[in-house]
Each structure stands twice: as structure tokens, then as C-alpha cells.
Amino acid sequence: MVQTIVTLGEYENRLLTIVRGKFGLKNKSEAVNFVIDKYGEDLLEPELRPEYKEELLKTDKGKFKRFTSIDDLRKEIENV
């Protein structure tokens, strides 16, 4: 476990006290860890939802057409 000395302003101190009370934490150290964990989930890349992963895999397996030029693509779009 790493220990550090942190200087907090009055607002930050009050905020940690509120977080500590709201979530039933024992001390401000736990409150700081809680806030870091919650913020870290949003800050770092979240895992993709399983449904979204499946949808991406379906897209990869789909049928695709290659076009050699924009004109060929235009013809295909206009025929639809």
C-alpha cells in the first residue's frame, strides 16, 4: 500500500466528508479511493458491452462489394 500526504481545500474536504457519509465509508482515505475508482471507470476505456461486440463481429462477417471507382459506386447506388 502506498501512502501519501494530500493537501485539500475546504470544498474538497467537505466533498470527501459527504462521500464518506453517503456511502458509509470508515475514513477519508476510503472516500478518496472510492472517488478515484468511480472516476477511473469513466476516464479509462470501458469494456465494450457484449451486445456491441456481437454486432461488430456480425459486421465483419457481412457481405461486401468492392468498387474500383466512384462511378461504379454511383451506379450501384442509383440502381437501388
C-alpha positions as CSV (number, residue, x, y, z in Angstrom):
1,M,0.0,0.0,0.0
2,V,1.3,3.4,-0.9
3,Q,0.9,6.3,1.5
4,T,0.8,10.0,0.5
5,I,0.2,13.4,2.0
6,V,-2.5,15.3,0.3
7,T,-3.4,18.9,0.8
8,L,-7.1,19.5,0.3
9,G,-9.1,22.8,0.1
10,E,-12.1,23.3,2.2
11,Y,-14.5,22.4,-0.6
12,E,-12.7,19.1,-1.4
13,N,-12.6,18.3,2.3
14,R,-16.4,18.8,2.6
15,L,-17.0,16.8,-0.5
16,L,-15.0,13.8,0.8
17,T,-16.9,14.1,4.1
18,I,-20.2,13.9,2.2
19,V,-19.0,10.9,0.1
20,R,-17.7,9.2,3.3
21,G,-21.1,9.7,5.0
22,K,-23.3,8.9,1.9
23,F,-21.5,5.6,1.2
24,G,-20.8,4.5,4.8
25,L,-17.0,4.6,4.5
26,K,-14.8,4.5,7.6
27,N,-12.5,7.3,6.8
28,K,-11.4,9.9,4.2
29,S,-8.8,7.6,2.8
30,E,-11.6,5.2,1.8
31,A,-13.5,8.1,0.4
32,V,-10.6,9.2,-1.8
33,N,-10.1,5.6,-3.0
34,F,-13.9,5.4,-3.8
35,V,-13.8,8.6,-5.8
36,I,-10.7,7.6,-7.7
37,D,-12.3,4.2,-8.6
38,K,-15.5,5.8,-9.8
39,Y,-13.7,8.4,-11.8
40,G,-11.2,5.9,-13.2
41,E,-14.1,3.8,-14.7
42,D,-15.2,6.8,-16.7
43,L,-11.8,8.1,-17.6
44,L,-10.3,4.8,-18.8
45,E,-11.7,3.0,-21.8
46,P,-14.6,0.9,-20.6
47,E,-15.1,-2.6,-21.9
48,L,-17.4,-3.0,-24.8
49,R,-20.8,-4.3,-23.9
50,P,-21.3,-7.9,-25.1
51,E,-24.1,-7.0,-27.4
52,Y,-22.0,-4.4,-29.1
53,K,-19.1,-6.9,-29.5
54,E,-21.5,-9.3,-31.2
55,E,-22.8,-6.7,-33.5
56,L,-19.3,-5.7,-34.5
57,L,-18.4,-9.4,-35.3
58,K,-21.6,-9.7,-37.4
59,T,-20.4,-6.6,-39.4
60,D,-17.1,-8.2,-40.0
61,K,-18.7,-11.4,-41.4
62,G,-21.1,-9.5,-43.7
63,K,-21.2,-9.5,-47.5
64,F,-19.3,-6.6,-49.1
65,K,-18.8,-5.4,-52.6
66,R,-15.6,-3.8,-53.9
67,F,-15.8,-0.9,-56.2
68,T,-12.9,0.1,-58.5
69,S,-14.1,3.7,-58.9
70,I,-16.6,6.2,-57.6
71,D,-18.5,5.9,-60.8
72,D,-19.1,2.2,-60.1
73,L,-20.3,3.0,-56.6
74,R,-22.6,5.7,-58.0
75,K,-24.1,3.3,-60.5
76,E,-24.8,0.8,-57.7
77,I,-26.4,3.4,-55.5
78,E,-28.6,4.7,-58.3
79,N,-29.8,1.3,-59.3
80,V,-31.1,0.6,-55.8
